[in-house]
Amino acid sequence: MLVRLPKTVEQAREHLTGGAVPIGGATLVWATWQRDGFPEQAMSLRELPQANVIGPEELGGAVVLSRIDDRVPYVLRAAAGTVGTGAVRRAATVGGNLAGSALRCLLPAALVLEARATVLTSHGVYETDLAEVTAKRPLLLGLRWTAPVASAYHKAPGEAGGEPPLVVATALHTGADGRHRLRAAVRDGYEVLTATATYGPDAPRPLDELRETPLADVPGTWDLLTEQVTTLVAAAPHD
Ligand SMILES: Cc1cc2nc3c(=O)[nH]c(=O)nc-3n(C[C@H](O)[C@H](O)[C@H](O)COP(=O)(O)OP(=O)(O)OC[C@H]3O[C@@H](n4cnc5c(N)ncnc54)[C@H](O)[C@@H]3O)c2cc1C
């Protein structure tokens, strides 16, 4: 197997067109390839600058989960910190988690940040939403979002090989008009449900709105959601 290590997006596009299979830390693909055979070419983005950024409003697709620190919003680093074991986090990447894994612990966090994905196909680079990333699994160069005012994350304890544990993630965004938008995501099994509650500074009652959404019906969710939303509302700027 030839491992391509592009240093520019154009090189990455050429390798993709030439049939190179994307690879992150190989935590998922290695066992499959050992069993079924290795592809002729694989491509890692670990030397591509655009895929290695870490900042308050961006995260590269080749970033290894253990490198995700307080440069990114709390919800995302908390999500990364709960993936698998230390050994998995030291190898697994953002792209491998969002595009390649079934659990996708980063997905609820990315959804409440309203992240947009930058992806590469043989036609070039374009921006898309996370639904396309999970459905079509294009090569993920990175994520971008607007920094939230505050965010929160909870993952229930789970058993290896059992049902995916419940995840509750929330983020509070404040618009230029002073109105707040509270985004919530709940992982129920392999499905992630999302909801948005908007409110003005005079009527901070996003829980009333969230109560009417399917998120409230997921067993074990409501108390966690109430706790997170109450904390985030208290963190919102007041006039
Ligand atoms: C012991 C163990 C425990 C785990 N626990 C959790 C958990 O708690 N929560 C959780 O979410 N996950 C968990 N996982 C799954 C883990 O998230 C994945 O193994 C990991 O994220 C895959 O990342 P990788 O970089 O190693 O991907 P790889 O194994 O290299 O690739 C996996 C797939 O993703 C594709 N891919 C890789 N990079 C990109 C990219 N940039 N763009 C598009 N496609 C790409 C590959 O082509 C391949 O199809 C666990 C895994 C293990 C082994």
The ligand as an ORCA input file, in Angstrom:
! r2SCAN-3c Opt
* xyz 0 1
  C     -11.594      0.817     21.241
  C     -12.381      1.858     20.486
  C     -13.279      2.643     21.176
  C     -13.999      3.627     20.483
  N     -14.887      4.419     21.166
  C     -15.507      5.424     20.519
  C     -16.354      6.343     21.212
  O     -16.535      6.270     22.419
  N     -16.953      7.329     20.488
  C     -16.756      7.481     19.134
  O     -17.295      8.397     18.538
  N     -15.986      6.622     18.462
  C     -15.350      5.616     19.117
  N     -14.551      4.764     18.438
  C     -14.463      4.936     16.996
  C     -13.456      6.003     16.718
  O     -14.119      7.227     16.730
  C     -12.883      5.739     15.363
  O     -12.051      4.603     15.493
  C     -12.088      6.866     14.882
  O     -12.716      8.089     15.010
  C     -11.717      6.667     13.455
  O     -10.761      7.641     13.191
  P      -9.476      7.302     12.388
  O      -8.821      8.597     12.129
  O      -8.646      6.248     13.031
  O     -10.154      6.741     11.066
  P      -9.631      5.586     10.087
  O      -9.724      4.265     10.762
  O      -8.319      5.966      9.500
  O     -10.738      5.712      8.960
  C     -12.078      5.344      9.239
  C     -12.935      5.703      8.020
  O     -12.991      7.124      7.903
  C     -12.537      7.526      6.615
  N     -11.798      8.777      6.805
  C     -10.679      8.994      7.539
  N     -10.343     10.295      7.494
  C     -11.272     10.908      6.713
  C     -11.475     12.245      6.278
  N     -10.663     13.257      6.614
  N     -12.539     12.512      5.505
  C     -13.391     11.508      5.140
  N     -13.249     10.225      5.501
  C     -12.202      9.935      6.279
  C     -11.665      6.391      6.103
  O     -11.626      6.347      4.695
  C     -12.380      5.199      6.693
  O     -13.491      4.843      5.891
  C     -13.814      3.793     19.090
  C     -12.892      3.009     18.400
  C     -12.164      2.052     19.088
  C     -11.160      1.230     18.296
*
